[in-house]
Amino acid sequence: MASKRKGRNAADGQVAPRPFLRWAGGKFYLTSALLGFTPSDVSVRRYFEPFLGAGSLFFALRHEYAYLSDLNGHLIECYRAIRDNPRAVALALRGHAERDCERYYYSVREAYNRSRGGVARAARFLYLNRTGFNGVFRVNLAGVYNVPYGRKSSPRFPSTVDLTAIAAVLRGARLSTQDYRAAFTRARSGDFVYLDPPYPPLNGTSFFAHYTPDRFGIADQAQVAACARDLDKRGCLVMVSNADTPAVRKLYRGFVVTRLSVTRYVSSSSIKHQVGELVITNYPRSSMRQAAR
């Protein structure tokens, strides 16, 4: 049964805070399109997002009854620190931004890998995220963050105003570091679940599955699809983002599948690959927000 609590969402006329992270596979440029595929009554349903990443859809919806999780503990630590103490994180981040250069980046990266939790580590995480190569978050098998300096001219850092707005939206959210399957233990009939797993690597070496020491392969894609089917049986409304590949289409046979007229680019060894995006749902287009406009 849907929750009676009304979420603060993009339809209420307020300006949604911008996601504050550069994140490979992030949905910032697809957010407007994705909003159209959400259920028309999404604001009265509980919201689950177990592959949080940059949280672009969540920040657009600004749903106040949300369960947000990710297996990447670095990421969730940062969200918690911003939610609980945005001004302190912003102040520490400003100190890093003022000293930005390649040598300083590597000193911060080293300090980050030695540190544990709190405001200082969150500020380092944000600094590394804004100045590291291509917005990639990558760790080795030992869990050590090893992204090189990005040499980005005039990187934009979130301000105190930005982080305070983010904290306000996160205040009612339940944040947890856990596997996506564990995140579904609370899901029940009527809940809305958005799944945005790491996309299948196109060349066997993509860094976009390296968010944690564990790698995300085709077997994991199949498990995500199986979870989507289980959630469907429970009566949850499910929306999935993924690459438009024959394997992905096969995994979601029987769902409503829509190809978006956008592309994503994955760079490796100076080679670019172009792949379409799919939005997959277990509810009909007539129940979507775009149908209600």
C-alpha positions in Angstrom: 0.0 0.0 0.0 1.3 3.4 -0.9 2.5 5.8 1.8 0.2 8.7 2.6 3.1 11.0 3.2 3.5 13.4 0.3 7.0 13.8 -1.1 8.5 17.1 -2.1 9.0 16.6 -5.8 9.9 18.4 -9.0 6.2 18.9 -9.8 5.7 21.3 -6.8 7.2 24.2 -8.6 10.4 24.4 -6.4 13.8 24.4 -7.9 15.6 21.1 -7.3 19.2 21.3 -6.0 21.7 20.1 -8.5 23.6 16.9 -7.9 27.0 17.8 -6.5 29.0 14.9 -7.8 30.7 14.1 -11.2 29.8 10.4 -11.6 30.4 8.1 -14.5 27.0 6.7 -15.5 25.2 9.6 -13.8 21.8 10.6 -15.1 22.1 14.4 -14.8 21.4 15.0 -18.5 18.7 12.4 -18.6 16.8 13.5 -15.6 14.0 15.4 -17.4 13.3 12.4 -19.6 13.4 10.0 -16.7 11.0 12.0 -14.7 8.4 11.5 -17.4 8.7 7.7 -16.9 8.1 7.8 -13.2 4.6 6.9 -11.9 2.2 9.8 -12.0 1.5 9.3 -8.3 5.2 8.8 -7.3 5.0 11.5 -4.6 2.7 9.3 -2.4 4.8 6.1 -2.8 7.9 5.2 -0.8 11.0 5.6 -3.0 13.9 3.2 -3.1 17.2 3.8 -5.0 19.8 1.1 -4.3 22.4 2.3 -6.9 22.5 5.8 -5.7 25.6 7.2 -7.4 25.1 11.0 -8.0 21.4 10.6 -7.2 20.1 12.8 -10.1 16.6 11.4 -10.1 16.2 11.5 -6.4 17.3 15.2 -6.2 14.9 16.0 -9.0 12.0 14.3 -7.2 13.2 15.5 -3.7 11.1 12.6 -2.2 11.0 12.9 1.5 10.2 9.2 2.2 13.2 7.7 0.5 15.5 4.7 1.1 18.9 5.5 -0.6 21.7 3.1 -0.6 24.9 2.1 -2.5 27.5 -0.6 -2.0 30.1 2.1 -2.3 30.7 3.1 1.3 32.9 6.1 0.3 29.9 7.6 -1.4 27.4 7.0 1.4 29.9 8.4 4.0 30.0 11.6 2.0 26.3 11.9 1.8 25.9 11.4 5.5 28.6 14.0 6.3 26.9 16.6 4.0 23.4 15.8 5.5 24.7 16.2 9.0 27.2 19.0 8.7 27.1 20.8 5.3 28.7 24.0 6.4 31.7 22.3 7.9 32.2 20.1 4.7 31.9 23.3 2.6 34.5 25.1 4.6 37.0 22.2 4.4 36.4 21.8 0.7 37.1 25.5 0.1 40.5 25.0 1.7 41.3 22.2 -0.8 39.9 24.2 -3.8 42.2 27.1 -3.0 45.3 24.9 -3.2 44.3 22.8 -6.2 47.2 21.6 -8.4 48.5 18.2 -9.5 50.9 17.8 -6.6 48.3 18.8 -4.0 45.8 16.3 -5.6 48.1 13.4 -5.0 48.8 14.5 -1.4 45.0 14.6 -0.7 44.5 11.3 -2.4 47.1 9.7 -0.1 45.5 11.3 2.9 42.0 10.2 1.8 43.1 6.6 1.5 44.5 6.7 5.1 41.4 8.4 6.6 38.1 7.1 8.0 34.8 8.9 7.9 33.7 12.3 9.0 33.8 15.9 7.7 37.4 15.9 6.6 37.1 12.7 4.6 33.9 14.0 2.9 35.6 17.2 1.9 38.6 15.2 0.4 36.1 12.9 -1.4 34.4 16.0 -3.0 37.7 17.6 -3.9 39.0 14.4 -5.5 35.7 13.9 -7.3 35.8 17.4 -8.9 39.4 17.3 -9.9 40.1 13.6 -10.7 40.2 12.2 -14.2 36.8 12.3 -16.0 34.6 12.1 -12.9 35.6 8.4 -12.5 35.4 6.8 -9.1 37.7 3.7 -9.2 39.3 1.6 -6.5 41.6 -1.4 -6.9 41.0 -4.8 -5.5 42.3 -3.7 -2.1 39.7 -0.9 -2.0 42.3 1.9 -2.6 41.1 4.9 -4.5 43.6 5.3 -7.4 42.1 7.8 -10.0 44.8 10.1 -11.5 44.6 13.9 -11.5 42.3 15.2 -14.2 44.0 18.5 -15.1 40.6 20.1 -15.4 40.7 23.8 -15.8 38.7 25.8 -13.3 36.8 22.9 -11.7 33.5 23.8 -10.1 33.2 23.0 -6.4 29.8 23.0 -4.6 29.3 26.0 -2.4 28.0 26.3 1.1 24.6 27.2 -0.4 24.7 24.1 -2.6 25.6 21.7 0.2 23.1 23.3 2.5 20.3 22.7 -0.1 21.5 19.1 -0.6 21.4 18.5 3.2 17.9 19.8 3.4 16.7 17.3 0.8 18.6 14.4 2.4 17.3 15.1 5.9 14.4 12.7 5.7 16.2 10.0 3.7 17.4 6.7 5.1 21.0 6.3 3.9 22.8 2.9 4.0 25.8 1.1 2.6 24.6 -2.2 1.4 24.2 -4.5 -1.5 21.1 -3.8 -3.7 19.5 -7.1 -2.8 19.6 -6.2 0.9 18.1 -2.9 0.2 14.9 -4.6 -1.0 14.1 -6.3 2.3 11.9 -3.3 3.3 10.2 -2.9 -0.1 6.5 -3.8 -0.1 3.5 -3.6 -2.5 3.0 0.0 -3.7 6.6 1.1 -3.3 8.5 2.6 -6.3 12.0 1.3 -6.9 14.5 2.8 -9.3 17.4 0.6 -10.5 20.4 2.1 -12.2 23.1 -0.6 -12.1 26.5 -0.1 -13.6 26.1 -0.6 -17.4 27.7 -3.6 -19.1 31.3 -2.8 -20.1 31.6 -2.4 -23.9 35.2 -3.4 -24.2 36.0 -5.6 -21.3 38.1 -3.0 -19.5 35.6 -0.2 -18.6 36.2 1.4 -15.3 32.5 2.0 -14.8 32.0 -1.2 -13.0 34.9 -0.5 -10.6 33.0 1.5 -7.9 33.9 -1.1 -5.3 36.5 -3.9 -5.0 33.9 -6.2 -6.4 33.3 -6.1 -10.2 29.9 -5.9 -11.8 29.5 -8.3 -14.7 26.8 -9.9 -16.8 25.9 -12.4 -14.0 25.2 -9.4 -11.8 23.1 -7.8 -14.6 21.0 -11.0 -14.6 20.6 -10.9 -10.8 19.4 -7.3 -11.0 16.8 -8.4 -13.6 15.8 -11.3 -11.3 15.3 -8.8 -8.5 13.2 -6.6 -10.7 10.9 -9.6 -11.4 10.7 -10.4 -7.7 9.8 -6.8 -6.9 7.1 -7.0 -9.6 5.6 -10.1 -8.0 5.5 -8.2 -4.6 3.5 -5.5 -6.2 6.2 -2.8 -6.4 6.5 -0.4 -9.3 9.9 -0.8 -10.9 11.9 1.4 -13.3 15.3 0.4 -14.6 17.9 2.3 -16.6 20.4 0.4 -18.7 22.3 0.2 -22.0 20.4 -0.7 -25.1 22.1 -4.1 -25.8 20.5 -7.4 -26.9 21.6 -9.0 -23.6 19.8 -6.4 -21.6 16.7 -6.5 -23.7 16.6 -10.3 -23.3 16.9 -10.0 -19.5 13.8 -7.7 -19.3 11.6 -9.5 -21.8 7.9 -8.9 -20.8 8.6 -5.5 -19.3 7.7 -2.2 -21.0 11.0 -1.2 -22.8 11.6 2.3 -24.2 14.7 3.5 -26.1 15.6 7.1 -25.4 17.0 9.2 -28.3 20.2 9.9 -26.4 23.6 8.3 -26.2 26.4 7.6 -23.8 30.1 7.6 -24.5 32.6 5.4 -22.8 36.3 6.4 -23.5 39.1 3.9 -23.2 42.4 4.0 -25.1 41.0 7.0 -27.0 38.2 4.9 -28.5 34.6 6.0 -28.1 31.6 3.8 -28.1 28.0 5.0 -28.6 25.2 3.1 -27.0 21.5 4.0 -26.7 19.7 4.1 -23.3 16.8 2.0 -22.2 14.1 2.8 -19.7 12.4 -0.3 -18.5 9.3 -0.4 -16.4 6.8 -3.0 -15.1 3.9 -0.5 -15.3 2.2 0.8 -18.5 2.9 4.1 -20.2 -0.6 5.3 -19.3 0.5 5.3 -15.6 3.6 7.4 -16.2 3.9 11.1 -15.4 4.4 12.0 -19.1 0.9 10.5 -19.8 -0.7 12.8 -17.2 0.7 16.0 -18.7 
